[in-house]
Amino acid sequence: MIHIHPFPAEMPSEEKASRVASVPYDVVSTAEARVLAKGNDDSFLHVVRPEIDLGTDADPYGDAVYQLARTNLESFRSRGLLTADTASSIYLYRLTWRGRSQVGVVCCCEVEQYRNDLIKRHEFTRPDKENDRVRHLVETGTHAEGVILSFHDQPDIAALMEEDLASPPLFDFTAEDGVEHALWRVRDADAYVAAFEQLDALYIADGHHRSAAAERAPRSHLVEQHGGSTMLKTEDEDLEHDGDDEFMRFMAVCFPASQLEILAYNRVVKDRAGLSSAQFMAALAEVGTVEAVSDPIPGERGKVCIFNDGSWHRLSFDPAGINAADPVESLDCALLQNLVLGPILGIADPRTDKRIEFVGGIRGTDEIADRSGVDGVGFSMHPTTMMELLAVADAGLIMPPKSTWFEPKLRSGLFVHRFSGSRPCES
């Protein structure tokens, strides 16, 4: 049984929403964020990427950055850019892009259900990235960006959403990237709470590090160290709470699985590991059928298009070598790693090998060809499906790195969850 909770979201006004809204913290570099926020003191990038307000040599993980996040967030509140809703509620958030829409339920979910695997994950997290998000949470006392969760389509939830979407939104605008964003306050939050109780699980689609940080933040505090720097300390013991504490919840946007679209997550390897072009193509022929193509899109599962020596080919993996019963090993990205990237190109660990780059499907296949250069090899993948993702999570398994690329992205700053006052460093 899934428990969701209404909360008094802090939101911009209808007039300010488009100016406040920003891309998420993790889809742009510091340099890119600085360009996007230039000339706009109201951009939420000043909160989620506060290092843009410091010098170009500033450490993005330094104490000053997290303290500035707190200062900037308080400035947003004092300037009226973010105002708390008058009562706790649940909201609907619609994103429309390229002729299709997806609508998510904005609510708070329970840390305890994340711990107990009722909110299921499919990725490993990196401690350094977790620490970054925990520091941000601890300093600001706010979930500034929501986790994208998904659930198996449920008729009662769909009916509630359809009814509420018929009313006028709180705001509706189109961002510079062409994505339309609209937000509604639902009329009966309790009805959504009851409908979600019919679900057996929620699934993290995007936001594993934010979810892990939300679990750690209530047990974390900052400890002043000699020399003026601070470190993050997380206690191992369970935290005493009464179940209704806001710090034991985290903000999420929950989408029906049928509405989420995963784009391909492509690969480029900088060299052929000493193989000539002909030798590389011969090695590919040992693991499947290879044919020259003009269209660089694989078109279906079990196939990958490969850019090599200035031209595209399609590799069709031998069906006899695919274990369809294994939800991980049957994924195209796993087949590519196990049959091509590892044994032929020597990419033993794609998480750490500097020879491989990952290219989000939003950038198109021309980007693959451009990055491949003269000696490299590019791989155009078939997108992982939501049903594949759910199957991996249900099995308690982990997907290969860079398996999914979700579009469109949530805009940050349209709603935030304040779970405590900002917390000063403790000595």
N, C-alpha and C positions, 0 to 999 in steps of 0.2 A: 504494500500500500504506500503510495507516494503522498507526501505532505508538502504542499506549497503554502505560502503565506503572502498576504497583501502587505504593502509597506508604503509609507508616505514619500514617494519619490521626489527628489529635488530635480527640477526641470527648468529649462529656459522658457521664456514667454514665446508666444507664437511669432512675434516680430523678431526675436533674437535667435530663434532655433537654428536657422540656416547658417548664421554667423558663428554660433558657438560650436556647432557640430563639427567633429574632426574625424579623420581616419583613425583606426585603432593604433595603439602604441607600437605593436609588433609587426606592422606591415611597411614601415618606413624606417630609414636610417636617421640618425640625428641630423645629418646634413639635409636630407629630404624634408624632414619635419620643420627645420628652420626656414626653408624656402616656402613651404606651404603656409606657415604661420606669419610670414613677413607682412607687416602692415596691418595685422589683425590681432589686437590685444585680447579679443574675446574668444579666440580659438582655444578649444579644449586641449590642444597640444601643449599649451603652457602648463597644464596639470599632469597629463600623462607622459609627456616628454619634456620636463622642466629644464633639462640641460640646455635647451635651445636658448634660454635666457642668460646663460653663462658664457664664458669665453670658449672659443673653439678648442682649447686645450683642456677643458674641464673633463674630469673623470665622470662618465655617465653613471657610475655606481658609487660616487663619493657622497659623503654625508650631506654636503651642501645641496645636492640635487634633490634628495628626499625632503629636506627641510624646505626647499623652495616649492616643492609640490604642495606641501601643506599651506605655505604662505599664499601661493597663487590660488589655491582652492578657496581659501578664506576670502581672498579678494573677489573671486567670482560671486561669493555669497553676499559680501558687503556691497558690491556694486549692483546687486539685483539681477545678475545674470543667471543665477540658480536660486529658485525659490521652492521650499518644501510644499508639497501638496497639503491641503487642509485636513486630510484624513488618510488613513491607510487604504490602499486600493491595489487592484491588479490592472494591468494595462495591456493593450494589444499594439504591436509594432509591425507595420507592414513595409516591406521593401519591394519595389517594383523595378525590374531591370530587364531590358531586351524582351519586352512583351510578356513577361511572366511575373507573378507576385508570390511572395511567401509571407505568412503572417505568424508571428510568435506571441506567446503569452509571457509578459514581463512580470516576474514575481520573485519572491525569495524562496530558496530551497534550503534544506537543512544540512549542515556540516555532518551531523550524525549519520544521515543517509548516504552521504559520500563515503564515510568511513566504513559503513556496513555493506557497501557495494550495491546498494539500491540505485545509486547514480553510478553507472558503469563507465569505465574508461577503456581506451584501446591503445594508448601511447605511454611510453616511458617519459618521465620528466627529468630535466637536468637541474641539479641542486643550485647552480649559479643563477639560473633563470627563476627558480622558485624563490630564492633569497631576495632577488630584485623585487618581485611582486609582494613578498611579505613585508619588506621594508616600506614599500609604498603604502600598503594597507595600514601598517602599524603607525606610521607617521601621520597619515591623513584621517584615520578612523572612518574611511569611506571606501566602499566598492565603487570605483570610478568607472569600471567597464564590466559589462555582463558576460557571463559564460554562455555559449550557444549549446543548448541541450536539445535533444530530440526524443520523440516518443512514437510508438506505434499508433497509427491513426485511430482515433476514438470518436465514435459518432456523437456522443453527448457533448464533448468539447467542441467538435466542429459546429454543432448547432448553436451553442452559446456564442462562438466567435462570429458566425454568420449574422446573428441577431445584432450584436454590438457594432459590427462594421457598417450597419445601415445608418448609424447616427453620425453626426458631424465629428471629425477628428479634432484633437487639441491643436495640432499643427500638421501641415502637409507641404513639403517643399522638395525640389529636385536639386541635388548636389551637383558640383561641377563635373563629376564623372558620369552623370546621366542617371544615377540611381535616385528614385523617388522614395522619400521617407515620410511616413505618417504615423501618428500615435493617437490612440483612443484610451479613455478611462472606461473600464467596464462598468455596467450598471449593477451587477450582483456578484461581488467578489466571492461570497460564500458558495455560490453555485459552481464556480470554477474549482474552488477547494474540494468540494464534494466530487466533482467529475474527475479530478486528478487522482482521487483516492481509488478509483477503479483501475489505475495503472499499476503494473507490477514493477516497472523500472523506468528510469530516465537514462539517456545515453549522452555522454559528452561528445559533441561533434567538433567543436573548436573551443579551446580554452583550458587545456589540461593544466597548464602552469598556474592560471588564475584559480582553478578549482583547488589544486594542491596548496596554494598560498592561503586560500580562504580557510582551509582546514587547519593550517599551522598558525595563522595570525592570532587567534584567541589565546594560544599558549605561548606566544612570543613577546619578548620585550627587548628593548635596546639597553646595552650595558656600556657605560662610559669606560674607555680604556686609557691607559697611559699614552701620552702623546696627542690626545685630543680627538682620536678617531673612535668610531663606535662599531660594535659588532652586534650581530643578531643572535639571540639566545632563545632556543625553543625547549621548553620543559617537556620531559617524557611522560609525566603523570597526567592522568585525565583531569580535565578542568571541571570544577564544580559549577553547575548552572541549573536553572529551573526549567529549561526547555523553551522559555519564551524570550530569552535574551537575543537581542538583534545581532550581537557578535557571533552567535552560533548559527547564523544564516548567511547566505551569499546570494547576490543578485544574478539572475539568469533570464535568458529569453528562450522559451521552450517551443520548438516548432514540430508540427506533424512531420514524420519522416518522408511522406510523399511529396512535401513541398520543398525540401532541401535539395539543392543540386551541387554535386561535387564535380569540379573540373579536373582535367588531367594534371598530374604533377610530373613534369618531364625531367629528363636527365641529360647532362653533357659531361663526357669524360675528356680530359684535356689531351690525351694521347692514346695510341693503340698498344701501349705496353711493349713497344719494340717490334710489333708485327707490321708487315707491309699491308697495304690495303687489300691485296689479293689474299694474303694469309688470313687476315681477319675475316673476310667474307667466307673463306673456306671453313674456318672454325665455326662460323654461324650455321653453315649448312649441316654441321654434325648434330645440331640440337633442334633443327626444324627445317621447314621449307622456306627458301628465300627467293623473292622475286622482285624485280625492279618495278617501281610505281611512280606515278606523278603526283598522287594525292598523299600527303604525309600524315593523314589521320587513319589510325588502325581500323576503326569502324566496328570492332567487336572484341569481346574477351578472347584471350589466348593469342593475341597478335600484338606486335609492336613494330612501329616504323622506325627505320634507322637511317640517319644521315651520315654518309661516309664518302670521303673523297669527292665531294661536290654533288652527290646524287642521293636520292631516296630509295630505299628498299623496304619491303615488308617481310618480317620474320613471323611465321606461324609456328608456334610451339607444337611439338608432337603430342596429340591428345593422350597417347598411351603413357606419356611421362608426367601427366598432371594428376595429382591426387585430389580429385574433386571433393572427397570427404573431409579434407583438411581446410578449414576456412581461411587459414593464413597461407599455407604453402601453395594453394591454388590461385592466389592473387597474382595478377600480371606483374606487379612490382616485385613480388617474391620470386616468380619464375625468372624474371630478368636478372635479378641478383644472383640466384642460385645457378643459373645456366650460362650466363653471359658475363655479367660484371665481375663476379668472383673468379671463376675458372679461366676465363679468356683474357680479361683486362686487369686482373689482379687487384680489384677493389674488395678487400677483405671486410672492411668495416666502413660502410657508407656514411656513418655518423661522424667519423674522424678523418677519413682520407681526404687530403687536400686536392686530389686530382679530379674529384667529382663535384659538380655543381647541380643544383636543383632549380628548375625553372617553372614557376607557376603557370598553369594553362591560360590564365588571363593574358599572358604576354604573347601567345601565338607561336606557331611553328617557325616563323621566320627568325625568331629569337634563338631557337635551337641551332639553326644553320649558322647564324652570325657568331654565336659563341663557340661553335665547334672549330672554326678556323681551318687551317690546312691539315693539321695532324690529329685533330680531335674527332670524337664520334658523338653524335646526338641521338637521343631516343625519345620518340613521340609516343606517349602512353595512352591506352584506353582508360578513361576515368574509373576509379573505384566507385561502386554503387553504394547507396545507403544501406541496402539489404546486406551487402557484404560486410559493411562496417558493423551493423547490428549483430550479425552472426559471429563475428570475431569477439565483440564485447560480451555476448551471451556465453561464449565458450570460455571466458576468462583469459583470453589470449591477447597478445600485443601485435599490432600491425607493424610491418616494416616502416622504417623512417620515411617521411615525406610521401605518404600514401594518399593523402587527401588535400585538396585545395578548394575551400568553400568560397563561393561568390554568390551574391554580393556580400560585402562585409557590413557588420553593424557600424553605425556612426557612434562615436563616443561623445558624451556630454549631453545627450538628449534625456537621460534619466540616470541618477546615481542613488546609491543606497548608503546613507550615513548610519553606521552602526555604533559609533561612540564619538566622544570628543577627540580631537587630535591628542596623541600621547607623547609627552616629552621623554627624552632619554632618562633612564633610571640608572642611578649609580649604585 
